Amino acid sequence: MGHLRPPATEAGAEPRGDDVPVIPPVEQGRSNGAAMPEAPALGLGMRTNLSQFMLLVAVNALVGATLGQERTVVPLLAQRVFGLTALVGGLSFIAAFGPVKAVTNFFAGTLSDRYGRKPVLLTGWLIAIPVPLILIWGPT
């Protein structure tokens, strides 16, 4: 390992090449000695990543629409069915949402470690698809 020392420069002077700390390169590879496969080059820009960007826009639109429906429907449901005020209904939803989301994230993380992120995300999306449809087509 190289010796690290602060640059010895006078006020306003540029550091000399021999005064710059030397940091050795990090060894690349796996713990079993096999070489890591080379990563593909990253493509930057909207045209290169248009499909990923459109997926992000679609997911955000669907999540926003679902949250908007829930914020509209839950207070009305609280008032008409359960006899609660809209405020208590909304707060009840928020209080229930936090713990359920925490537990769901814990199990989703465990499943993601076992099966990978993509299958867990796709399964979650498939489970969530009917929710806005149930809210839209539910009886009044």
C-alpha positions in Angstrom: 0.0 0.0 0.0 1.2 3.5 -0.8 2.2 5.9 1.8 -0.3 8.7 2.4 1.0 12.1 3.4 -0.4 15.6 3.1 0.9 17.7 0.2 3.7 19.9 1.3 3.1 23.1 -0.5 3.7 26.7 0.2 0.7 29.1 0.3 -0.7 29.4 -3.2 1.7 26.9 -4.8 0.4 23.9 -6.8 1.2 20.4 -5.3 4.1 18.6 -7.0 3.4 15.1 -8.4 5.4 13.4 -5.6 3.3 15.1 -2.9 0.0 13.6 -4.1 -1.2 10.6 -2.1 -0.8 7.2 -3.8 -3.8 5.0 -3.7 -3.3 1.4 -5.0 -5.8 0.1 -7.6 -8.5 -2.2 -6.3 -8.3 -5.8 -7.4 -11.2 -6.8 -9.6 -12.6 -10.3 -9.5 -14.6 -12.7 -7.4 -13.6 -14.3 -4.1 -13.1 -17.7 -5.9 -10.5 -16.1 -8.2 -12.7 -16.0 -11.4 -12.8 -12.8 -13.3 -15.9 -10.7 -13.3 -17.8 -10.4 -16.6 -17.4 -7.0 -18.2 -20.4 -4.8 -17.8 -22.0 -3.5 -20.9 -21.5 0.2 -21.7 -24.1 2.5 -20.3 -26.2 4.5 -22.7 -27.2 8.0 -21.7 -30.0 10.1 -23.1 -33.7 9.9 -23.6 -33.7 8.2 -26.9 -31.5 5.4 -25.6 -33.6 4.9 -22.5 -37.0 5.7 -23.9 -38.6 2.4 -23.0 -37.4 2.6 -19.4 -38.6 6.2 -19.1 -42.0 5.4 -20.5 -42.3 2.5 -18.0 -41.5 4.9 -15.2 -44.1 7.4 -16.5 -46.7 4.7 -16.7 -46.0 3.3 -13.2 -46.1 6.8 -11.7 -49.4 7.6 -13.5 -51.0 4.4 -12.3 -49.8 4.9 -8.7 -50.9 8.5 -8.7 -54.3 7.5 -10.1 -54.7 4.7 -7.5 -53.8 7.1 -4.6 -56.1 9.7 -6.0 -59.0 7.2 -6.0 -58.2 6.0 -2.5 -58.1 9.5 -1.2 -61.5 10.2 -2.7 -63.2 6.9 -1.9 -61.9 6.1 1.6 -63.3 9.3 3.3 -66.7 8.8 1.6 -66.7 5.1 2.6 -65.8 6.1 6.2 -68.7 8.6 6.3 -71.4 6.6 4.6 -70.7 3.0 5.7 -68.9 3.3 9.1 -70.4 6.6 10.3 -66.9 8.3 10.8 -65.9 11.8 9.9 -63.8 12.2 6.8 -60.8 13.2 8.9 -61.0 10.1 11.2 -61.5 7.9 8.1 -58.4 9.4 6.4 -56.3 9.1 9.5 -57.4 5.5 10.0 -56.3 4.7 6.5 -52.9 6.3 7.1 -52.5 4.6 10.4 -53.3 1.2 8.9 -51.2 1.8 5.7 -47.9 2.4 7.5 -47.6 -0.9 9.5 -49.0 -3.0 6.6 -46.5 -1.4 4.2 -43.6 -2.1 6.6 -44.5 -5.8 7.0 -45.1 -6.1 3.2 -41.7 -4.5 2.4 -40.0 -6.9 4.9 -41.4 -10.0 3.1 -40.9 -8.5 -0.3 -37.3 -7.9 0.5 -36.9 -11.5 1.7 -38.5 -12.8 -1.5 -36.4 -10.4 -3.6 -33.2 -11.8 -2.0 -34.3 -15.3 -2.8 -35.9 -14.9 -6.3 -34.6 -11.5 -7.5 -36.2 -8.1 -7.8 -37.9 -8.4 -11.1 -40.1 -11.4 -10.4 -41.2 -9.9 -7.1 -42.0 -6.5 -8.7 -43.9 -8.2 -11.5 -45.9 -10.3 -9.1 -46.7 -7.3 -7.0 -47.9 -5.3 -10.0 -50.1 -8.2 -11.1 -51.7 -8.4 -7.7 -52.2 -4.6 -7.7 -53.8 -4.4 -11.2 -57.4 -5.2 -10.0 -57.4 -2.6 -7.2 -58.2 0.5 -9.3 -60.6 -1.5 -11.4 -62.5 -2.7 -8.2 -62.6 0.9 -7.1 -63.9 2.1 -10.5 -66.5 -0.6 -11.0 -67.6 -1.1 -7.4 -71.2 -0.6 -6.5 -72.1 2.9 -5.3 
